Amino acid sequence: MATKDDPHAGHDMSAMDPSAHGADPHAGHTTPAAKDDPHAGHTTLATKDDPHPGHDMSAMDHSAHGADPHAGHRMPAKAASATPREPIPVPTAEDFAAAFPTLAPHAMEHASAFNSLVVFDHLEAWDNAHGSGQAWGIDSWFGGDINRLWLRSEGERSGSRVQDWSADALYGRAISPWWDFVAGVRHDNGRDSADLTRAAVGFQGMAPYKFEVSAMAYLGGTRKAELAFEVEYDVLLTNRLILQPVIEANLVADDDPQRGVGKGMSSVEAGLRLRYEITRRFAPYVGFVHERVYGNTADLHRDAGEGISESRWVAGVRLWF
């Protein structure tokens, strides 16, 4: 009988070759498939690892599945294009000549159209301790982008009488996108003397930071030479509310006592106008203007019993067309 110490009790163990068991414990048995060929000689049941039970997998070429998952399948034919394809012809020299014609200088940069602009920069009135008065300043041009005719006029009226006025007729030519060279004549009225006509030459345009600048030289007459500078700037408080400071200065080469103008720094005028553009073409404004004469001009004013400075509040309109 089998005991705890000998589970094979009752068996004849002498006929057995223990060495055979030690060398090959499975001798005489039909063993399962080897590790190298798990399907050799067996018809196996379906397992998790082998979804094809009962098939002889040894005859299959598994490398084909690894290289091309669609091997053995017939792919559908690609649909033929409904529109036939034609090759694009190579551009010829005639094609390039037609696409890029030779243009005349400045043909596309400057049009030959005739344009014009008339600006009443200020058209104003005042009433102060020295009396009431009116003033005007007109700046206009006619022509194209390069060549223009400039017409200007400015003056004052006080005590029902025009006191001082001037008119300029100038030819202007653009020398850069922002600057013009101008030359022509200037005519000044003679309040208590003969009129004065002189040659005029100078530059005008827009300096950096949008300062509008004018520098003119007037040659001839009693004063021999006079330099006039003007700078103005538009401060946009809103899209329609604009503050415009302006400063003008005059330098004279010689005395002109008949017109009350002396040698040296003649006069400086500073103005500050606040306008509201009801439309871009029409804008009423209010402002303050201060004017003062210096040097020999101030002496001539004192000798005539006139003041050397004047300040006034003004109201007017700016318009253009």
C-alpha positions in Angstrom: 0.0 0.0 0.0 1.1 3.5 -0.5 2.4 5.2 2.4 3.2 8.7 3.2 6.9 8.0 2.8 6.5 5.9 -0.4 3.7 6.8 -2.7 4.5 3.9 -5.0 4.3 1.1 -2.4 3.0 -2.2 -4.0 4.7 -1.5 -7.3 7.7 -3.4 -8.6 10.1 -0.6 -8.9 13.0 -3.0 -9.9 11.9 -3.3 -13.5 12.0 0.4 -14.0 15.2 2.2 -15.1 15.5 5.1 -12.8 18.2 6.6 -15.0 15.7 6.7 -17.8 13.4 8.8 -15.7 16.2 11.0 -14.7 17.3 11.5 -18.3 13.9 11.8 -19.9 10.9 11.9 -17.6 8.5 11.8 -20.5 10.0 8.8 -22.4 7.4 6.7 -24.1 4.9 9.5 -24.0 3.6 11.5 -26.9 4.5 15.0 -25.9 2.7 18.3 -26.7 4.0 20.5 -29.4 7.5 21.8 -29.0 8.2 25.3 -28.0 9.6 26.0 -31.5 6.5 24.6 -33.3 3.4 24.9 -31.1 1.2 23.4 -33.8 3.3 20.4 -34.8 1.2 17.3 -35.2 -1.7 18.6 -33.1 -5.3 19.5 -34.0 -5.7 22.1 -31.3 -8.6 23.8 -29.7 -9.3 27.5 -30.2 -7.4 29.5 -27.7 -6.9 33.2 -27.0 -3.6 33.1 -28.8 -4.8 31.1 -31.8 -8.2 32.1 -33.3 -8.0 29.5 -36.0 -8.3 26.1 -34.3 -8.1 23.1 -36.5 -6.1 24.7 -39.2 -2.7 23.7 -40.3 -0.9 27.0 -39.8 2.5 25.6 -40.7 1.7 25.9 -44.4 0.9 29.6 -44.2 3.3 32.3 -44.9 2.9 34.6 -42.0 5.5 37.1 -43.2 3.1 38.2 -45.9 0.6 39.5 -43.3 3.3 41.3 -41.5 4.6 43.0 -44.6 1.3 43.9 -46.4 -2.0 43.6 -44.4 -3.9 43.8 -47.7 -2.0 41.0 -49.5 -4.3 38.8 -51.5 -7.0 41.4 -51.7 -8.1 43.0 -54.9 -8.2 46.8 -54.7 -11.0 48.7 -56.5 -9.9 50.5 -59.6 -9.4 54.3 -59.2 -12.2 56.3 -60.9 -11.1 57.9 -64.1 -11.1 61.7 -64.2 -14.0 63.1 -66.1 -11.9 66.0 -67.5 -8.8 65.1 -69.6 -5.6 66.8 -68.4 -3.7 68.9 -70.9 -0.1 70.0 -70.3 0.5 73.7 -69.5 2.4 75.4 -72.4 5.8 77.0 -71.5 5.5 80.8 -71.6 7.2 82.4 -74.5 9.0 85.7 -74.9 5.9 87.2 -76.5 3.8 86.1 -73.4 6.2 87.8 -71.0 6.2 91.0 -73.2 2.4 91.1 -73.1 2.2 90.5 -69.4 5.0 93.0 -68.4 5.0 95.9 -70.9 7.6 98.6 -70.7 6.2 101.7 -69.0 7.2 105.3 -69.5 8.9 107.0 -66.5 6.3 108.0 -63.9 3.5 106.8 -66.1 1.9 104.9 -63.2 3.1 107.1 -60.4 1.6 110.4 -61.5 -1.7 110.8 -63.3 -2.2 113.7 -65.7 -5.5 114.7 -64.2 -6.1 118.3 -63.2 -7.1 118.9 -59.6 -7.7 121.9 -57.4 -8.2 122.8 -53.7 -9.4 126.1 -52.1 -9.0 126.3 -48.3 -10.3 129.2 -46.2 -7.9 128.4 -43.4 -9.4 131.1 -41.2 -12.3 133.4 -41.8 -12.9 135.2 -38.5 -14.0 138.2 -36.5 -13.3 139.7 -33.1 -14.4 142.5 -30.8 -12.0 143.7 -28.1 -10.9 146.9 -26.3 -9.2 148.2 -29.5 -12.4 147.7 -31.5 -13.8 145.1 -33.8 -12.4 143.6 -36.9 -12.2 140.8 -39.3 -9.4 138.7 -40.8 -9.0 136.1 -43.6 -6.4 133.6 -44.8 -6.9 131.7 -48.1 -4.6 129.0 -49.5 -5.4 127.4 -52.8 -3.7 125.4 -55.6 -4.5 124.2 -59.1 -2.7 121.6 -61.2 -1.4 118.0 -60.9 0.8 116.1 -58.5 4.1 117.6 -59.7 3.4 121.1 -61.0 0.9 123.5 -59.4 -0.2 127.1 -59.4 -0.5 128.4 -55.8 -2.7 131.4 -55.0 -2.8 132.9 -51.5 -4.2 135.9 -49.8 -4.4 137.2 -46.2 -5.3 140.4 -44.6 -7.2 142.3 -41.9 -10.1 144.8 -41.8 -10.6 147.1 -38.9 -12.7 150.3 -38.3 -14.6 149.7 -41.6 -11.3 149.8 -43.5 -8.9 147.2 -44.9 -5.7 147.7 -43.0 -3.2 145.2 -44.4 -3.5 142.6 -47.1 -1.3 140.6 -49.4 -1.6 138.2 -52.4 0.8 135.6 -53.7 0.9 133.9 -57.1 3.4 131.1 -57.1 4.5 128.2 -59.3 5.1 125.1 -57.2 6.9 121.9 -58.1 7.1 118.8 -55.9 10.7 117.9 -55.0 9.8 115.0 -52.7 6.6 113.3 -51.5 6.2 115.9 -48.7 7.9 119.1 -49.9 7.3 121.6 -52.7 9.6 124.3 -54.1 7.6 127.5 -54.9 8.5 130.7 -56.7 6.6 133.7 -58.0 5.5 137.2 -56.9 4.0 138.8 -53.8 1.9 142.0 -53.8 1.3 144.0 -50.6 -1.1 146.9 -50.4 0.0 150.3 -49.4 -2.1 151.4 -46.4 -0.6 154.9 -46.4 1.9 154.5 -49.3 2.4 152.9 -52.7 1.8 149.3 -53.2 4.8 146.9 -52.9 5.5 144.1 -55.4 8.4 141.6 -54.8 9.8 138.3 -55.9 9.0 135.3 -53.8 10.8 132.0 -53.4 10.7 129.3 -50.8 9.8 125.8 -49.6 6.6 124.4 -48.0 5.5 121.0 -46.9 5.1 118.6 -44.0 8.0 118.1 -41.6 8.3 114.9 -39.4 5.5 114.5 -36.8 3.1 116.2 -39.2 4.2 119.8 -38.7 3.1 122.0 -41.6 6.0 124.3 -42.4 6.4 127.3 -44.8 9.6 129.2 -45.3 9.5 132.1 -47.8 11.9 134.8 -48.9 10.6 138.0 -50.4 13.2 140.0 -52.4 13.1 143.6 -53.6 11.4 146.9 -52.6 12.3 149.1 -49.7 12.9 146.2 -47.3 15.3 144.6 -49.8 14.7 141.2 -48.3 12.2 139.7 -45.9 12.0 136.1 -44.4 8.7 134.7 -43.3 8.3 131.5 -41.3 5.0 129.7 -40.4 4.5 126.5 -38.5 1.1 124.9 -37.7 0.0 121.6 -36.2 -3.3 119.8 -35.8 -3.9 118.1 -32.5 -6.8 115.6 -32.8 -8.6 115.6 -29.5 -11.3 113.5 -31.1 -12.1 112.6 -34.7 -14.0 115.9 -35.1 -12.6 118.2 -32.3 -9.2 119.6 -33.4 -6.9 122.1 -31.7 -4.6 124.0 -34.1 -1.6 126.0 -32.8 0.0 128.4 -35.3 3.1 130.6 -35.0 4.4 133.1 -37.6 7.6 135.2 -37.5 9.1 137.8 -39.9 12.7 139.0 -40.3 13.4 142.2 -42.4 16.7 143.2 -43.9 16.1 147.0 -43.9 13.7 149.6 -42.5 10.5 150.4 -44.3 9.2 153.4 -42.2 6.3 154.2 -44.6 4.7 150.8 -43.7 5.8 150.8 -40.1 8.2 147.9 -40.5 11.8 148.1 -39.1 15.0 146.2 -39.6 15.6 142.9 -37.7 12.9 140.8 -36.0 9.7 142.5 -37.2 6.8 140.7 -35.7 5.6 137.4 -34.2 2.1 136.2 -34.1 0.8 133.1 -32.2 -2.7 131.7 -32.4 -4.6 128.8 -30.9 -7.9 127.8 -32.5 -10.2 125.0 -31.5 -12.5 123.8 -34.3 -15.3 121.3 -34.5 -15.7 119.6 -37.9 -19.4 119.3 -38.5 -18.3 117.9 -41.9 -14.8 117.6 -43.1 -15.4 120.6 -45.3 -17.0 122.9 -42.8 -15.7 123.6 -39.2 -16.6 126.5 -36.9 -14.0 127.5 -34.4 -13.1 129.7 -31.5 -9.6 130.8 -30.7 -7.1 133.3 -29.1 -4.5 135.3 -31.1 -1.6 137.3 -29.7 0.6 139.5 -31.9 3.7 141.5 -30.9 6.3 143.6 -32.8 10.0 143.9 -31.9 13.1 146.0 -32.4 12.9 148.9 -34.9 9.4 148.0 -35.7 8.3 148.5 -32.1 10.1 151.9 -32.1 8.2 152.9 -35.2 4.9 151.9 -33.6 5.7 153.9 -30.5 6.5 157.0 -32.5 3.2 156.6 -34.3 1.4 156.3 -30.9 0.4 152.7 -31.5 0.8 149.7 -29.2 3.4 147.1 -29.7 1.2 144.1 -28.8 -2.4 143.0 -29.2 -4.4 140.1 -27.9 -7.9 139.1 -29.1 -10.4 136.3 -28.9 -11.7 135.3 -32.3 -14.6 133.2 -33.7 -14.8 132.0 -37.2 -15.1 129.2 -39.7 -12.7 127.0 -41.6 -13.9 125.5 -44.9 -12.6 124.1 -48.1 -13.8 122.9 -51.5 
